[in-house]
């Protein structure tokens, strides 16, 4: 799920170069801790070029969240489908999918949980939170579609367990223990 831009600077547009740089910095450090000057320096663009493509940091934050959603949801759907196609029951497949993410060197928690926590400091708080809710809604729809579990209360409870597991993994808890607890909770919810 890592962005690909190192060494490909001649193959991507300047706008995408800025967006990919913002993705990596916002996801690893947060958007409050990442200033425009840092973005400009890391993207290797001029201030004029930066503002031509993103007239404000707020617009870049929104573009980042949309981009992050696209790459994460595609990864999640592909990885969950692979586990289910291998014959794993939904609780095992979801747990295995998240475990792959948790042990990835690029894992810094859920970009959307993180963004929701930072949103209060931004003038686009409502837009950020709407994108975050939409992301969680699409994640839920992906789970319903791929697992066939469509009881709304059960799926909502599953999402709470998943978000809790993400937060625990982000806090540095052992990913194997986190996933074991997640799997146990999912098994109880789904009766598997």
C-alpha positions as CSV (number, residue, x, y, z in Angstrom):
1,X,0.0,0.0,0.0
2,X,3.1,2.3,-0.2
3,X,2.9,5.1,-2.7
4,X,5.3,4.8,-5.6
5,X,7.1,8.0,-6.4
6,X,10.8,7.5,-5.6
7,X,12.7,7.5,-8.8
8,X,9.5,8.0,-10.9
9,X,9.5,11.8,-10.8
10,X,9.7,12.1,-14.6
11,X,6.7,9.8,-15.1
12,X,4.2,11.5,-12.8
13,X,2.6,14.9,-13.0
14,X,3.7,17.7,-10.7
15,X,0.3,17.6,-9.0
16,X,0.6,13.9,-8.4
17,X,4.1,14.4,-7.1
18,X,2.8,16.9,-4.5
19,X,-0.1,14.6,-3.6
20,X,2.1,11.5,-3.2
21,X,4.5,13.5,-1.0
22,X,1.6,14.8,1.0
23,X,0.2,11.3,1.4
24,X,3.5,10.0,2.8
25,X,4.0,12.9,5.2
26,X,0.4,13.4,6.3
27,X,0.0,9.6,6.9
28,X,3.2,9.2,8.9
29,X,3.2,12.6,10.7
30,X,-0.3,14.0,10.6
31,X,-1.4,17.1,8.7
32,X,-1.1,19.4,11.6
33,X,2.6,18.5,12.0
34,X,3.3,18.8,8.3
35,X,3.7,22.4,7.2
36,X,3.5,23.7,3.6
37,X,7.3,24.5,3.6
38,X,8.0,20.9,4.4
39,X,5.7,19.7,1.7
40,X,7.3,22.0,-0.8
41,X,10.8,20.9,0.1
42,X,10.0,17.2,0.1
43,X,8.1,17.4,-3.2
44,X,11.0,19.4,-4.7
45,X,8.7,22.1,-6.1
46,X,8.6,25.8,-5.9
47,X,6.1,27.6,-3.7
48,X,4.4,29.1,-6.8
49,X,4.1,25.6,-8.3
50,X,2.7,24.2,-5.1
51,X,0.0,26.9,-4.8
52,X,-0.8,26.6,-8.5
53,X,-1.9,23.0,-7.9
54,X,-3.2,23.3,-4.4
55,X,-4.2,26.9,-3.6
56,X,-4.5,26.0,0.1
57,X,-3.3,23.3,2.5
58,X,-6.9,22.5,3.2
59,X,-7.5,21.5,-0.5
60,X,-4.4,19.3,-0.3
61,X,-5.7,17.6,2.9
62,X,-9.0,16.8,1.2
63,X,-7.2,15.5,-1.9
64,X,-4.9,13.3,0.3
65,X,-7.9,11.8,2.1
66,X,-9.7,11.0,-1.1
67,X,-6.4,9.5,-2.5
68,X,-5.8,7.5,0.7
69,X,-9.3,6.1,0.6
70,X,-8.9,5.0,-2.9
71,X,-5.6,3.1,-2.4
72,X,-6.6,1.7,1.0
73,X,-10.1,0.4,0.0
74,X,-8.6,-1.2,-3.2
75,X,-5.9,-2.9,-1.1
76,X,-8.4,-4.0,1.6
77,X,-10.9,-5.4,-1.0
78,X,-8.2,-7.3,-2.9
79,X,-6.5,-8.7,0.3
80,X,-9.8,-9.7,1.9
81,X,-11.0,-11.3,-1.3
82,X,-7.7,-13.3,-1.5
83,X,-8.1,-14.6,2.0
84,X,-11.8,-15.6,1.4
85,X,-10.9,-17.2,-1.9
86,X,-8.4,-19.3,0.0
87,X,-11.3,-20.7,2.0
88,X,-10.9,-18.8,5.2
89,X,-14.1,-18.0,7.1
90,X,-14.9,-14.3,7.4
91,X,-13.5,-13.8,10.9
92,X,-10.2,-15.4,9.9
93,X,-10.0,-13.6,6.6
94,X,-10.7,-10.1,8.1
95,X,-8.1,-10.8,10.9
96,X,-5.5,-12.0,8.4
97,X,-6.1,-9.0,6.2
98,X,-5.6,-6.6,9.0
99,X,-2.6,-8.5,10.3
100,X,-0.9,-8.0,7.0
101,X,-1.5,-4.2,7.3
102,X,-0.4,-4.1,11.0
103,X,3.0,-5.7,10.3
104,X,3.7,-3.5,7.3
105,X,6.5,-1.0,7.9
106,X,4.2,1.7,6.4
107,X,1.5,1.1,9.0
108,X,0.7,4.3,11.0
109,X,-2.9,3.4,12.0
110,X,-6.1,4.4,10.2
111,X,-5.6,7.6,8.2
112,X,-9.3,8.4,8.8
113,X,-9.3,7.9,12.5
114,X,-6.2,10.0,12.7
115,X,-7.7,12.7,10.4
116,X,-10.9,12.8,12.6
117,X,-8.7,13.4,15.6
118,X,-6.9,16.3,13.9
119,X,-10.0,17.7,12.2
120,X,-11.0,20.1,15.0
121,X,-7.9,22.2,14.3
122,X,-8.8,22.7,10.6
123,X,-11.3,25.1,8.9
124,X,-12.6,22.1,6.9
125,X,-13.5,20.0,9.9
126,X,-16.9,19.0,8.6
127,X,-15.5,18.0,5.2
128,X,-12.8,15.9,6.8
129,X,-15.3,14.1,9.1
130,X,-17.6,13.5,6.1
131,X,-14.8,11.9,4.1
132,X,-13.9,9.8,7.2
133,X,-17.5,8.6,7.7
134,X,-17.7,7.8,4.0
135,X,-14.5,5.7,4.2
136,X,-15.8,3.7,7.1
137,X,-19.1,3.2,5.3
138,X,-17.4,1.9,2.2
139,X,-15.2,-0.4,4.3
140,X,-18.4,-1.8,5.9
141,X,-20.0,-2.3,2.5
142,X,-16.9,-4.1,1.3
143,X,-17.1,-6.5,4.3
144,X,-20.8,-7.1,3.7
145,X,-20.3,-7.7,-0.1
146,X,-17.4,-10.1,0.3
147,X,-18.5,-12.0,3.4
148,X,-22.2,-12.1,2.9
149,X,-22.7,-11.0,6.5
150,X,-25.5,-8.4,6.2
151,X,-27.1,-8.1,9.6
152,X,-26.5,-4.3,10.2
153,X,-26.1,-4.6,13.9
154,X,-23.5,-7.4,13.6
155,X,-21.6,-5.5,10.9
156,X,-21.6,-2.3,13.0
157,X,-20.2,-4.2,15.9
158,X,-17.6,-5.8,13.7
159,X,-16.5,-2.3,12.6
160,X,-16.1,-1.3,16.2
161,X,-13.9,-4.3,16.8
162,X,-11.9,-3.6,13.7
163,X,-11.4,0.1,14.6
164,X,-10.4,-0.9,18.2
165,X,-7.8,-3.4,16.8
166,X,-6.4,-0.7,14.5
167,X,-6.0,1.7,17.4
168,X,-4.3,-0.9,19.6
169,X,-1.9,-1.9,16.8
170,X,-1.1,1.8,16.2
171,X,-0.4,2.2,19.9
172,X,2.3,-0.4,19.6
173,X,0.6,-3.5,21.0
174,X,1.8,-6.8,19.7
175,X,0.0,-7.3,16.3
176,X,-0.4,-11.0,16.9
177,X,-2.2,-10.4,20.2
178,X,-4.3,-7.7,18.7
179,X,-5.4,-9.9,15.8
180,X,-6.0,-12.9,18.1
181,X,-8.4,-10.7,20.2
182,X,-10.0,-9.3,17.1
183,X,-10.5,-12.8,15.7
184,X,-12.1,-14.0,19.0
185,X,-14.5,-11.0,19.0
186,X,-15.4,-11.5,15.4
187,X,-16.1,-15.2,15.9
188,X,-18.4,-14.4,18.8
189,X,-20.3,-11.8,16.8
190,X,-20.7,-14.0,13.7
191,X,-21.1,-17.3,15.4
192,X,-18.3,-18.9,13.3
